[in-house]
Amino acid sequence: MNREIKFNAWNKETKTMHYDILHPDNWSFGFLNREVFTWLQFTGLKDNKGKEVFEGDIVKVDWNDTRYSPTIEEVEWDSDECCFTFGAGTPSEVHWSHKVIGSIYENPEILAK
């Protein structure tokens, strides 16, 4: 799988997200400070609106199956399986009915519901 390697970064101090931090205009060695920044990797996939899916995103998962209700899931890295996951699914299963609706950092209240 060829995918673009890029990251967003959550600033724990200012509670702000920095997007596309590997772009030359946005790069700063300050982003390397893991006490201040949490790095969020691009999964290589896009949702049903063409939005890039990153680790830490919250995805509304419509399983496109009448046996299952839509669920709200966090995109996470599973080190045992060496892949990004959300709930019972894997990003390889992202399809036209999945939608990024926020992130665990900017919108934690979504998962609290």
C-alpha positions in Angstrom: 0.0 0.0 0.0 1.5 3.3 -1.0 0.3 6.2 1.1 1.4 9.6 1.9 3.2 9.8 5.3 1.9 12.8 7.2 0.8 13.9 10.6 -1.4 16.3 12.5 -0.2 17.3 16.0 -2.3 18.1 19.1 -0.8 20.7 21.3 -1.6 19.6 24.9 -0.8 23.0 26.4 -2.9 25.3 24.0 -5.5 22.6 23.2 -5.1 23.3 19.5 -4.7 21.0 16.5 -1.9 21.7 14.0 -2.6 20.2 10.6 -0.2 18.9 8.0 2.8 19.7 10.2 5.2 18.0 7.8 4.5 20.7 5.2 7.7 22.9 4.9 5.7 26.0 5.8 4.5 24.5 9.0 7.6 22.6 10.3 9.1 23.5 13.6 11.4 21.4 15.8 9.1 22.4 18.7 6.7 19.7 17.3 9.2 17.1 18.4 8.5 17.8 22.1 6.3 14.9 23.0 5.5 16.5 26.4 3.7 19.2 24.5 2.6 17.5 21.3 0.7 14.3 20.5 1.4 13.1 16.9 -1.5 11.7 14.9 -0.7 9.7 11.8 -2.6 9.7 8.5 -4.2 6.3 7.8 -3.9 6.7 4.1 -7.7 6.6 3.7 -10.5 9.1 3.2 -14.1 9.1 4.4 -17.3 9.4 2.4 -16.7 13.2 1.9 -13.1 12.8 0.9 -11.8 13.9 4.3 -8.5 12.3 5.3 -8.7 9.8 8.2 -6.1 10.3 11.0 -5.4 8.4 14.2 -7.5 10.0 16.9 -10.3 10.8 14.6 -13.9 9.9 15.6 -15.7 8.1 12.8 -19.4 7.5 12.4 -19.5 3.9 11.2 -22.5 2.9 9.1 -21.9 -0.8 8.6 -24.3 -0.7 5.6 -26.0 -3.7 7.0 -29.6 -3.7 8.4 -28.5 -6.1 11.2 -26.2 -3.4 12.7 -26.9 0.1 13.9 -24.4 2.9 13.1 -21.7 3.3 15.7 -19.4 6.1 16.8 -15.8 4.9 17.0 -12.2 6.2 17.6 -9.5 5.5 15.0 -6.6 3.9 16.9 -3.3 2.1 16.2 -3.4 -1.5 17.2 0.2 -2.5 17.8 -0.7 -6.2 18.1 -2.3 -6.3 14.6 0.0 -3.5 13.2 -2.9 -1.6 11.7 -5.3 1.2 12.4 -8.7 0.1 13.8 -12.0 1.6 14.8 -14.3 -0.5 16.9 -14.7 -3.9 15.4 -13.5 -2.7 12.0 -10.2 -1.8 10.3 -9.6 1.1 8.0 -9.4 -1.2 5.1 -13.2 -1.4 5.6 -13.7 2.3 5.4 -16.2 2.9 2.6 -18.6 5.4 1.3 -20.9 5.3 4.3 -18.2 6.1 7.0 -17.7 9.7 8.0 -15.2 11.6 10.2 -17.2 13.6 12.7 -14.5 14.9 14.9 -11.4 14.0 16.9 -10.8 12.7 20.4 -8.9 15.9 21.2 -11.1 18.5 19.7 -14.5 16.8 20.3 -14.1 14.4 23.2 -17.8 14.9 24.1 -18.8 12.9 21.0 -17.5 9.7 22.5 -19.0 10.5 25.9 -22.5 10.1 24.5 
